[in-house]
Amino acid sequence: MFKIGNLRIRNPVFLAPMIDVTDLAYRQLCRKYVGMAYTEMIYISAILHENPKTKKLMMTNSNDKPIGLQVTGNNAEEFKELAKMNLKDYDLIDINCGCPSLRITGNEAGSYLLKNPGKIKEMIEILDNKIVTAKIRLGFKKNNVMKIAKEIEKAGTSALTVHARLANQGSSVKADWKWIKKVKREVGIPVIGNGDIKSGEDVDKMLDICDGAMVARAAIGNPLIFREIQRYLKTGKENKITKEEKLNEFKKYLELAKDYDVADINWIKRLGVEFLKGFKGAAKLREGFMLLKTYREIKDFVGKI
Ligand SMILES: Cc1cc2nc3c(=O)[nH]c(=O)nc-3n(C[C@H](O)[C@H](O)[C@H](O)COP(=O)(O)O)c2cc1C
């Protein structure tokens, strides 16, 4: 167990923020087995405009705990407006300092902030009545990351998630965990390691290096990975997740997504194909699945698999 600010983290396994994946319904599937989860990255400007789509991305409830609201932006005025909002449903605010997308870095946000930790400090100071954390990459040159981490710590962040790739590296480049270890040695705040975790064994290795382990891609369409990670941490063994179990999770997702009204049909289909991977004739199944037009059709389709 460790603490982020005054928030107790009872389980060091984290579900990563992921655009078009980690909505409230999806997080509910993972909740039993994860210590922390986040909304996907949301533009602060969109939060301030309170448009309906953004409200869905921000949706949370009392079962969705602890929860981080992940934001992106770099405009101090917008941060000031955000600080005035009632954000008591969220346990912390995580500032995205790692997104490499040009749409984000072009606005001097995401990984661009790693060039200017002073800006991160300014934003954390504005949000001084909240617990603030940051999710970073290794920066633009690896041997800079310890300096960046130290500066972000000094800026007042309560924890640091380190995705062990450079700002300009794609996901095919292997994450380099030794830099997570170096960051951990450098700072006093909790460090959560991220990049290429695919199993309980990987989590176990990550927890030898730092305080928490964050899983992203390996959890897409596969929320039960967290059950198996927990099994591994307790017993040193993990079971294979069957395709029937995955399908069952998708059925649960469909019900939750409908109850909360968090996802539109295209979103459900995009996520659905991830759950259907591994079935016999998966390509054909996927083709048929992608042609579906309504929630009812999707429900009937999965009912027949
Ligand atoms: C589909 C997708 C969406 C993502 N969206 C976000 C996001 O909203 N915020 C963020 O900080 N990182 C985002 N990421 C990056 C992941 O959180 C994570 O840092 C990265 O995938 C490395 O972890 P992994 O090797 O376990 O996938 C996203 C990644 C994927 C694959």
The ligand as a Gaussian input file, in Angstrom:
#p B3LYP/6-31G(d) Opt

LIG

0 1
 C       -5.919000       3.309000     -27.532000
 C       -5.003000       4.076000     -26.635000
 C       -5.418000       5.252000     -26.081000
 C       -4.567000       5.963000     -25.209000
 N       -5.043000       7.095000     -24.618000
 C       -4.289000       7.696000     -23.653000
 C       -4.824000       8.775000     -22.880000
 O       -5.967000       9.176000     -23.028000
 N       -3.995000       9.323000     -21.955000
 C       -2.712000       8.880000     -21.727000
 O       -2.022000       9.393000     -20.855000
 N       -2.200000       7.869000     -22.438000
 C       -2.963000       7.256000     -23.368000
 N       -2.463000       6.171000     -24.027000
 C       -1.121000       5.666000     -23.665000
 C       -1.250000       4.570000     -22.584000
 O       -1.876000       5.064000     -21.406000
 C        0.120000       3.959000     -22.216000
 O        0.940000       4.978000     -21.689000
 C        0.836000       3.358000     -23.418000
 O       -0.056000       2.616000     -24.237000
 C        1.955000       2.408000     -22.944000
 O        1.450000       1.364000     -22.141000
 P        1.238000      -0.128000     -22.719000
 O        2.564000      -0.570000     -23.257000
 O        0.762000      -0.929000     -21.520000
 O        0.227000      -0.045000     -23.810000
 C       -3.273000       5.475000     -24.925000
 C       -2.847000       4.284000     -25.520000
 C       -3.694000       3.582000     -26.354000
 C       -3.205000       2.284000     -26.959000

